[in-house]
Amino acid sequence: MRTTRTAAVLLAALALAVAGCSTSGGKKSEDKPAGPGSGKGVTTPRLKIAMVSHSGQGDTFWDIVQSGAKQAAAKDNVQFLYSAGEQGNEQAQLVQAAIDQKVDGIVVTLAKPDAVKAVVKKAVRAGIPVVTINSGGQYSKEVGALGHIGQDESVAGEAVGEQLNARGRKKAVCVIHEQGNVSLEDRCAGVKKTFKGTVENLNVDGTNTPATTSSIEAKLQAGQDIDAVVTLGAPIADAAVKAKKDAGSKAEIDTFDLNAAVVKSLKAKDVGFAVDQQPYLQGYLAVDELWLYKTNLNVLGGGKPVLTGPAIVTGKDVPALEKYTARGTR
């Protein structure tokens, strides 16, 4: 498993080096750049921007982030390179590959900051501007990034705790699907801070759906008084819904993050509420900020965190959101 994963990361680094996994406005827009107001792209020089995330396989959240990044890249005459390493050392290798390729900018997550901070600082020292997104915002300034785009994870967790109070819940399980991810830990800590009931963390392997489902089911069977399960990612919510049914539990499933499946579950009342941090915006604004910085020395938010969430979404919001989640942008 370790050998396979390492090989996959090395392949991703090689793909980055040869400009695979890329998207742009296309050759036509490169040959005939349009004016800023034409809706066909910009006339600024061609840039190459790399995004390196901590995503595991099959995480639909990062598909949405990439949708936003690719849309901004097409507009900004940017070649967009995406790669991901679930383990911190893997992610660090991919950032180094981007540095070696002399990209014009790097977008990076800091889910496991201790493993990634040094190489991100190296990129900044090499004159490559960096924007952090999604995870580890508290470390963004330390590594020298222009800024951070995402939600304050502690505040988002606190909002969930308050929502659980309003819904009369008494005992919750907070499911952490990636051990060592500081943002996931911050979410659960935020829930504990404001929730008047009790919260217990449950660590699962988010890349193994059957095992995740079994772990949640076992927890619900052992604790019949559990009346809320909080998952920290949309794919994990699906596993929790199935686990609840298999366990014969009456616990409410609530989740962080949104995708088409979660919206369907909200509509069916299989999920009580979701926390939307607008991943499309995270990808779009990150690429756009690097383009603005490289072409006009602009910095979004004056270097302060640019918040894309949290927002609580319930079944009543489904009619307005369905068409956007169906196309993969919410």
C-alpha positions as CSV (number, residue, x, y, z in Angstrom):
1,M,0.0,0.0,0.0
2,R,2.8,2.4,1.0
3,T,4.8,1.5,-2.2
4,T,1.8,2.0,-4.4
5,R,1.0,5.3,-2.8
6,T,4.6,6.6,-3.1
7,A,4.7,5.5,-6.8
8,A,1.4,7.4,-7.4
9,V,2.9,10.5,-5.9
10,L,6.1,10.2,-8.0
11,L,3.9,9.8,-11.1
12,A,2.0,12.9,-10.1
13,A,5.2,14.8,-9.7
14,L,6.4,13.7,-13.1
15,A,3.0,14.7,-14.6
16,L,3.4,18.1,-13.0
17,A,6.9,18.4,-14.5
18,V,5.7,17.7,-18.0
19,A,2.6,19.9,-17.6
20,G,0.1,17.1,-17.4
21,C,-3.1,17.5,-15.4
22,S,-3.3,21.0,-16.9
23,T,-6.0,23.2,-18.3
24,S,-6.1,26.6,-19.9
25,G,-8.1,28.8,-22.1
26,G,-6.9,26.7,-25.1
27,K,-4.5,27.4,-27.9
28,K,-7.0,29.6,-29.7
29,S,-7.2,32.0,-26.9
30,E,-3.4,32.0,-26.6
31,D,-2.9,32.8,-30.3
32,K,-5.6,35.5,-30.3
33,P,-5.8,37.0,-26.8
34,A,-9.0,38.9,-26.3
35,G,-9.6,42.1,-24.4
36,P,-10.6,42.1,-20.7
37,G,-14.2,43.0,-21.4
38,S,-14.8,40.4,-24.1
39,G,-15.5,37.4,-21.9
40,K,-12.9,35.3,-23.8
41,G,-9.9,35.8,-21.5
42,V,-7.2,38.4,-20.8
43,T,-4.3,39.8,-22.8
44,T,-1.8,39.3,-20.0
45,P,1.3,37.0,-20.4
46,R,0.8,33.3,-20.1
47,L,1.3,32.0,-16.5
48,K,1.8,28.6,-15.0
49,I,0.2,28.0,-11.6
50,A,0.3,24.7,-9.6
51,M,-2.1,23.6,-6.9
52,V,-1.0,20.9,-4.5
53,S,-3.6,19.6,-2.1
54,H,-3.8,16.9,0.6
55,S,-6.8,15.2,-1.1
56,G,-7.4,11.5,-0.8
57,Q,-8.7,9.5,-3.8
58,G,-12.4,10.0,-4.6
59,D,-12.9,13.2,-2.5
60,T,-15.5,15.1,-4.5
61,F,-14.7,18.3,-2.6
62,W,-11.5,18.7,-4.5
63,D,-13.3,18.1,-7.8
64,I,-15.3,21.3,-7.0
65,V,-12.2,23.2,-6.0
66,Q,-10.6,22.3,-9.3
67,S,-13.7,23.4,-11.2
68,G,-13.3,26.9,-9.7
69,A,-9.5,26.9,-10.4
70,K,-9.9,25.8,-14.0
71,Q,-12.6,28.4,-14.7
72,A,-10.3,31.2,-13.4
73,A,-7.3,29.7,-15.3
74,A,-9.3,29.8,-18.5
75,K,-10.2,33.4,-17.9
76,D,-6.7,34.5,-16.9
77,N,-4.6,32.8,-19.6
78,V,-3.1,30.4,-17.0
79,Q,-1.9,26.9,-17.4
80,F,-3.2,25.1,-14.3
81,L,-1.4,22.1,-12.9
82,Y,-3.1,20.0,-10.1
83,S,-1.6,17.3,-8.0
84,A,-2.4,15.8,-4.5
85,G,-0.6,13.8,-1.8
86,E,-2.6,12.5,1.1
87,Q,0.5,12.1,3.3
88,G,2.4,15.2,4.3
89,N,5.7,14.0,2.9
90,E,4.0,13.2,-0.4
91,Q,2.6,16.7,-0.6
92,A,6.0,18.2,0.2
93,Q,7.5,16.3,-2.8
94,L,4.8,17.7,-5.1
95,V,5.5,21.2,-3.9
96,Q,9.2,20.7,-4.6
97,A,8.3,19.4,-8.1
98,A,6.4,22.7,-8.7
99,I,9.5,24.7,-7.5
100,D,11.8,22.7,-9.8
101,Q,9.5,23.5,-12.7
102,K,9.7,27.2,-11.9
103,V,6.0,27.8,-11.9
104,D,4.7,31.4,-11.6
105,G,2.6,30.6,-8.5
106,I,1.6,27.9,-6.1
107,V,-1.7,27.2,-4.3
108,V,-1.2,24.8,-1.4
109,T,-3.1,23.4,1.6
110,L,-1.6,23.2,5.0
111,A,-3.6,20.3,6.5
112,K,-0.3,18.7,7.8
113,P,1.7,21.9,8.3
114,D,4.8,20.3,10.0
115,A,5.5,18.2,6.9
116,V,4.9,21.0,4.3
117,K,5.9,24.3,5.9
118,A,9.6,24.1,5.1
119,V,9.2,23.4,1.4
120,V,6.5,26.2,1.1
121,K,8.9,28.6,2.7
122,K,11.5,27.4,0.1
123,A,9.1,28.3,-2.7
124,V,8.6,31.8,-1.3
125,R,12.4,32.3,-1.0
126,A,12.7,31.2,-4.6
127,G,10.4,34.1,-5.6
128,I,7.3,32.0,-6.2
129,P,4.2,33.6,-4.7
130,V,2.1,31.3,-2.6
131,V,-1.6,31.3,-1.7
132,T,-2.8,28.8,1.0
133,I,-6.4,27.5,0.8
134,N,-8.8,25.4,2.8
135,S,-6.6,24.0,5.6
136,G,-4.1,25.4,8.1
137,G,-4.9,29.1,7.7
138,Q,-3.3,29.9,11.0
139,Y,0.1,28.9,9.4
140,S,-0.3,30.9,6.2
141,K,1.5,34.0,7.4
142,E,4.3,32.0,8.9
143,V,5.2,30.3,5.6
144,G,5.1,33.7,3.8
145,A,2.0,33.2,1.7
146,L,0.2,36.2,0.2
147,G,-2.9,35.1,2.2
148,H,-5.3,32.3,3.0
149,I,-8.7,31.5,1.3
150,G,-11.2,29.3,3.1
151,Q,-13.2,29.2,6.3
152,D,-12.1,29.5,9.9
153,E,-12.4,25.9,10.9
154,S,-12.8,26.6,14.6
155,V,-15.6,29.1,14.0
156,A,-17.3,26.6,11.6
157,G,-17.2,24.0,14.3
158,E,-18.7,26.4,16.8
159,A,-21.5,27.1,14.4
160,V,-22.2,23.4,14.2
161,G,-22.3,23.1,18.0
162,E,-24.8,25.9,18.2
163,Q,-26.9,24.3,15.5
164,L,-26.9,21.0,17.4
165,N,-28.1,22.9,20.5
166,A,-30.9,24.5,18.5
167,R,-32.0,21.0,17.3
168,G,-32.1,19.6,20.8
169,R,-29.3,17.1,20.4
170,K,-27.6,15.7,23.5
171,K,-24.8,13.3,22.5
172,A,-22.8,13.6,19.3
173,V,-20.0,11.8,17.5
174,C,-17.5,13.8,15.4
175,V,-16.0,11.6,12.7
176,I,-12.5,12.5,11.7
177,H,-11.7,10.9,8.4
178,E,-8.0,11.9,8.2
179,Q,-5.9,11.6,11.3
180,G,-3.4,14.4,11.7
181,N,-5.3,16.9,9.6
182,V,-5.3,20.1,11.8
183,S,-8.4,21.5,10.2
184,L,-10.5,18.5,10.9
185,E,-9.3,18.5,14.5
186,D,-10.2,22.2,14.7
187,R,-13.7,21.5,13.5
188,C,-14.4,18.9,16.2
189,A,-12.8,21.1,18.8
190,G,-15.1,23.9,17.8
191,V,-18.2,21.7,18.1
192,K,-17.1,20.7,21.6
193,K,-16.6,24.4,22.5
194,T,-20.3,25.4,21.9
195,F,-22.3,22.2,22.1
196,K,-24.0,21.8,25.5
197,G,-24.1,18.0,25.2
198,T,-21.2,15.6,25.0
199,V,-19.0,15.0,21.9
200,E,-16.7,12.1,21.2
201,N,-14.3,12.0,18.3
202,L,-14.2,8.9,16.1
203,N,-11.2,8.4,13.8
204,V,-11.8,6.5,10.6
205,D,-10.0,5.9,7.3
206,G,-11.8,8.1,4.9
207,T,-10.2,6.5,1.9
208,N,-11.8,3.2,2.8
209,T,-15.6,3.7,2.5
210,P,-16.7,0.1,3.7
211,A,-14.4,0.4,6.7
212,T,-15.6,3.9,7.5
213,T,-19.3,2.7,7.3
214,S,-18.6,-0.2,9.6
215,S,-16.8,1.9,12.1
216,I,-19.7,4.4,12.3
217,E,-22.2,1.6,12.4
218,A,-20.4,-0.1,15.3
219,K,-20.2,3.2,17.2
220,L,-24.0,3.7,16.8
221,Q,-24.8,0.1,17.9
222,A,-22.6,0.5,21.0
223,G,-24.1,3.9,21.9
224,Q,-27.9,3.8,21.4
225,D,-28.1,7.2,23.1
226,I,-26.1,8.9,20.4
227,D,-28.5,11.3,18.7
228,A,-26.1,13.2,16.3
229,V,-23.3,12.1,14.0
230,V,-21.2,15.0,12.6
231,T,-19.1,14.1,9.5
232,L,-16.4,16.4,8.3
233,G,-16.7,15.8,4.6
234,A,-19.5,15.1,2.1
235,P,-18.4,11.6,1.1
236,I,-18.3,10.6,4.7
237,A,-21.9,11.8,5.2
238,D,-23.0,9.1,2.7
239,A,-21.2,6.4,4.7
240,A,-22.9,7.7,7.9
241,V,-26.3,7.6,6.4
242,K,-25.8,4.0,5.4
243,A,-24.3,3.2,8.8
244,K,-27.3,4.7,10.6
245,K,-29.7,2.6,8.7
246,D,-27.8,-0.6,9.2
247,A,-27.4,0.1,12.9
248,G,-31.1,0.9,13.3
249,S,-30.1,4.2,14.9
250,K,-32.3,7.3,15.2
251,A,-29.3,9.7,15.3
252,E,-29.4,12.7,13.0
253,I,-26.6,12.9,10.4
254,D,-25.1,16.3,9.9
255,T,-22.0,17.2,7.8
256,F,-19.5,19.7,6.7
257,D,-19.2,20.4,3.0
258,L,-21.7,20.1,0.2
259,N,-22.0,18.1,-3.0
260,A,-24.8,16.7,-5.2
261,A,-25.2,13.6,-3.0
262,V,-25.5,15.7,0.2
263,V,-28.1,18.0,-1.4
264,K,-30.1,14.8,-2.4
265,S,-29.8,13.6,1.2
266,L,-30.9,17.0,2.6
267,K,-33.9,16.8,0.3
268,A,-34.7,13.2,1.5
269,K,-34.2,14.3,5.1
270,D,-31.4,11.8,5.5
271,V,-29.1,14.6,6.5
272,G,-30.2,17.4,8.8
273,F,-27.9,20.2,7.8
274,A,-24.6,20.8,6.0
275,V,-21.8,23.4,6.4
276,D,-21.0,25.0,3.1
277,Q,-17.5,26.5,2.7
278,Q,-17.8,27.1,-1.0
279,P,-14.9,25.1,-2.4
280,Y,-15.5,26.4,-5.9
281,L,-14.6,29.9,-4.6
282,Q,-11.5,28.6,-2.9
283,G,-10.1,27.3,-6.2
284,Y,-11.3,30.3,-8.3
285,L,-10.1,33.0,-6.0
286,A,-6.7,31.4,-5.4
287,V,-5.8,31.3,-9.1
288,D,-7.3,34.7,-9.6
289,E,-5.2,36.1,-6.7
290,L,-2.0,34.8,-8.0
291,W,-2.8,36.2,-11.5
292,L,-3.7,39.6,-10.0
293,Y,-0.5,39.6,-8.0
294,K,1.7,38.6,-10.9
295,T,0.1,41.1,-13.3
296,N,-0.8,44.0,-11.0
297,L,0.7,43.3,-7.5
298,N,-2.8,43.0,-6.0
299,V,-3.4,41.1,-2.8
300,L,-6.9,40.0,-1.8
301,G,-8.1,41.1,1.6
302,G,-4.9,43.0,2.2
303,G,-3.2,39.8,3.3
304,K,-5.9,38.9,5.8
305,P,-7.8,35.6,5.5
306,V,-10.5,35.7,2.8
307,L,-13.4,33.7,4.2
308,T,-15.6,31.6,2.0
309,G,-17.7,30.1,4.8
310,P,-19.2,28.8,6.9
311,A,-22.9,28.8,5.9
312,I,-25.5,26.4,7.3
313,V,-27.5,24.7,4.6
314,T,-30.7,22.8,5.3
315,G,-33.5,21.2,3.2
316,K,-35.2,24.5,2.6
317,D,-32.1,25.6,0.6
318,V,-32.2,22.6,-1.7
319,P,-34.4,24.1,-4.5
320,A,-31.9,27.0,-5.0
321,L,-28.8,24.8,-4.9
322,E,-29.7,21.7,-6.9
323,K,-28.7,23.0,-10.3
324,Y,-25.4,24.2,-9.1
325,T,-24.4,21.0,-7.3
326,A,-25.6,19.0,-10.3
327,R,-23.0,20.8,-12.5
328,G,-20.3,20.4,-9.9
329,T,-19.8,24.0,-8.8
330,R,-21.4,23.9,-5.3
